[in-house]
Amino acid sequence: MCGRFGLFHTWEEMHASYSMIGPALNLMPRYNIAPTQAVIAIIRAGSGSGSGGGGREASGFQWGLIPPWAKDPTMGAKMTNARSETITEKPSFKNAFKRRRCLIPASGFFEWTTTGTGPKQPVWIARPDGDLITFGGLWEIWHGPDGGELQTCTIVTTSANETLKPYHHRMPVVLQPETFDAWLGDGQESREDQDRAADLMVPAPEDALVVRPVGLAVSNVRNDGPELLEEVSSVAMAPKQGELF
């Protein structure tokens, strides 16, 4: 995890959750966001210009982090998740963890489980109250050979909690509002700043998320509508581990 997610909360709901500054973004509801597609992330205001300004701002990113040194932008398709256990060591992620952490909002996310000889059964994972989920993320700016810039991001993952273990052994790092500032950091890149962020890379509480089985249509990335979230009646309650993203 995480290989697909949705974001259909309104800009007003996001603004209230993240206390953002800057102009509103024109967001379309998305129910089946896939790697390499456009996503929204929240960063420290001014951090894109190299200065850690005050407040938080939303910006558009491509999901799949491309390190600044990468020669081929297709590398991002393999960098949609960053394992928390090795995030400070991997060349692709360690500088972003020090300097460019972000909040990635989601209405929920999908996982797939093996139920036998048939197709994998998708499940929708969301907060019990239906509110926004906030993933811990990293971001970078990649400069193309034509001089263009591309902002990219990745979702940080940790070991699954007991609620999600039957469906996958990994889950996103889920942040609570009181931890947003600690994750985004103070812009000083200090060891203390990084240690505060590292302490947040733990499984979410058992009751933080609920799971429900949904139909197979979500497995096709071309399908993107609210009908993907409709609950179905059958799913294996003790599935095998899904594939690791």
DRENVEX-984080 format. One record per residue (C-alpha): residue in one letter; x negated, z, y. Coordinates in steps of 0.001 Angstrom, whole numbers, plus 500000, padded with zeros to 6 digits. Each point is the difference from the previous one (the first is absolute). Example, Ala and Ser with C-alpha at 12.3 -4.5 7.8 and 13.67 -1.06 7.14 Angstrom:
! DRENVEX-984080
A/487700/507800/495500
S/498630/499340/503440
//
This chain:
! DRENVEX-984080
M/500000/500000/500000
C/500718/498788/502569
G/500853/496356/499271
R/503340/499464/501792
F/501937/501927/502620
G/502817/499651/502490
L/500471/500808/503685
F/503511/499696/501351
H/500219/502978/502328
T/500608/498994/503611
W/497458/500011/502799
E/501909/502884/501602
E/499656/502052/496814
M/496313/499194/499766
H/499433/500831/503659
A/501640/503388/499516
S/497914/500722/496891
Y/496623/499027/501448
S/500397/500645/503750
M/498402/496658/500811
I/499057/498563/503355
G/500024/496337/500912
P/502670/497296/499777
A/502561/499783/497224
L/499303/497581/497162
N/502616/497557/498753
L/500235/501029/496351
M/502017/498302/497296
P/501180/502120/497040
R/497705/499454/497017
Y/500890/501006/496446
N/497195/498467/497944
I/496695/500029/501890
A/497167/498609/497881
P/496202/499942/500354
T/498566/497685/502700
Q/503290/500087/501918
A/500438/501426/503505
V/500591/503740/500371
I/500230/502543/502804
A/497501/502839/500391
I/499558/502714/502603
I/496563/500672/501472
R/498542/502087/502819
A/500798/498281/503283
G/496962/498129/501214
S/498074/500229/496724
G/500163/496248/499510
S/497812/499617/503074
G/497479/502532/498787
S/501269/502952/502034
G/502206/502736/498673
G/502732/500131/502624
G/502870/502456/500052
G/503175/499591/498002
R/500937/497698/497158
E/500843/496311/500005
A/501381/497589/497416
S/498383/496675/499215
G/500266/497203/497477
F/497597/499752/497062
Q/499488/497940/496888
W/500354/502152/496882
G/496685/499799/498165
L/496893/501270/501777
I/497263/497465/500741
P/496680/501742/500785
P/498257/498709/503147
W/497103/498698/497911
A/502185/497952/497624
K/499382/496265/500089
D/503246/499103/498262
P/503332/501357/501311
T/501571/499628/496554
M/498154/503220/499126
G/502855/501874/501648
A/502366/499206/497127
K/497931/502362/497822
M/499834/502757/502629
T/503643/501033/500362
N/499241/503522/498730
A/497026/502317/500524
R/499357/502779/497495
S/499620/503340/501778
E/497388/501189/497490
T/497499/497297/501004
I/501103/499197/503537
T/496901/501522/501611
E/497649/498081/497695
K/501417/496489/499662
P/498382/497608/502519
S/503380/498350/500561
F/501670/503223/501145
K/497515/502654/501108
N/499610/498851/503602
A/503744/499561/500423
F/500550/503524/498676
K/497616/501357/502625
R/501368/498074/502965
R/503238/498131/499295
R/502678/501964/498195
C/503635/499083/500529
L/503577/500945/499124
I/501965/497405/498006
P/503782/500539/500167
A/502232/499136/497058
S/503643/500490/499097
G/498943/500230/496342
F/497907/498237/497387
F/500280/498447/496565
E/498325/500665/496684
W/500397/498275/496632
T/500178/501623/496582
T/499768/498666/496452
T/503237/500574/498097
G/499249/498221/496731
T/499719/496318/499181
G/502015/498795/502986
P/498987/499540/503643
K/498665/502948/501954
Q/502650/502146/501633
P/499607/500440/503784
V/500808/503296/501695
W/500521/500801/503675
I/498269/503116/501326
A/501144/501576/503260
R/500524/503284/501800
P/503070/501986/498898
D/501323/499982/503576
G/499375/496272/500459
D/497601/500594/502879
L/496753/498114/500580
I/497044/500467/497667
T/496582/499928/501659
F/497063/498697/497978
G/496438/500850/500931
G/498188/496741/500687
L/496764/498439/501238
W/499549/496954/502205
E/497355/497542/501100
I/499584/496972/502262
W/498556/496907/498305
H/498444/497251/502105
G/500408/496513/498598
P/497479/497168/500332
D/502230/498416/502659
G/499748/503101/502172
G/503474/501225/499179
E/500801/503622/499162
L/502150/501314/497170
Q/501158/503607/499744
T/500317/501135/496388
C/500870/503267/498291
T/500132/501758/496644
I/502035/502874/498537
V/498058/503027/498762
T/501011/501253/496538
T/499511/503215/498070
S/501020/501341/496592
A/503736/500038/499345
N/502048/503166/500211
E/502172/501097/497081
T/503021/498099/501331
L/498184/496665/499957
K/497681/500451/497017
P/502570/498549/497565
Y/499900/496786/502014
H/496366/499696/501101
H/496865/502131/500093
R/499356/499187/503693
M/502086/500448/503141
P/499484/499456/503723
V/498710/502804/502173
V/503197/501189/501714
L/499547/501694/503372
Q/502304/502464/501747
P/500601/499931/503788
E/497896/503103/500576
T/497005/498230/498417
F/500213/496702/501917
D/497484/501012/502654
A/497541/501326/497435
W/500161/496709/498088
L/499637/497792/503059
G/497089/502127/501171
D/498619/500876/503397
G/497873/496871/500429
Q/496755/501968/499753
E/499123/498983/496420
S/498726/503511/499325
R/499563/501555/496583
E/502692/502527/500871
D/502367/497155/500894
Q/499363/498279/496660
D/500339/503244/498052
R/503436/500604/501516
A/501095/496547/498899
A/498500/500431/496527
D/502004/503188/499473
L/503209/497954/500377
M/499242/497600/497141
V/501979/501933/497396
P/503187/499303/498000
A/503273/500539/501831
P/502138/503030/499025
E/502168/499457/496922
D/503233/499947/502006
A/498727/497716/502765
L/501134/496780/498270
V/502811/498886/497710
V/500078/497080/497565
R/502800/497677/498984
P/500010/496859/497813
V/500798/496690/501699
G/500535/496439/498863
L/497369/497486/498940
A/500467/497779/503069
V/497352/501926/501947
S/497338/498686/497623
N/500313/496638/501777
V/498381/500341/503425
R/502286/497305/501410
N/502935/502389/499669
D/500306/502218/503067
G/503341/501667/500696
P/501834/503336/499759
E/501445/499050/496616
L/496544/500645/498520
L/500599/503736/500453
E/503244/500164/498047
E/499707/502453/497121
V/500328/498770/496428
S/501161/502090/497069
S/497117/499793/497550
V/496331/500799/500181
A/497575/501623/497555
M/499526/503595/501086
A/496607/500329/498343
P/498336/496648/500707
K/496434/499002/499355
Q/497566/499847/502891
G/500331/496998/502257
E/497166/497754/500984
L/497487/501421/502447
F/499919/498162/503302
//
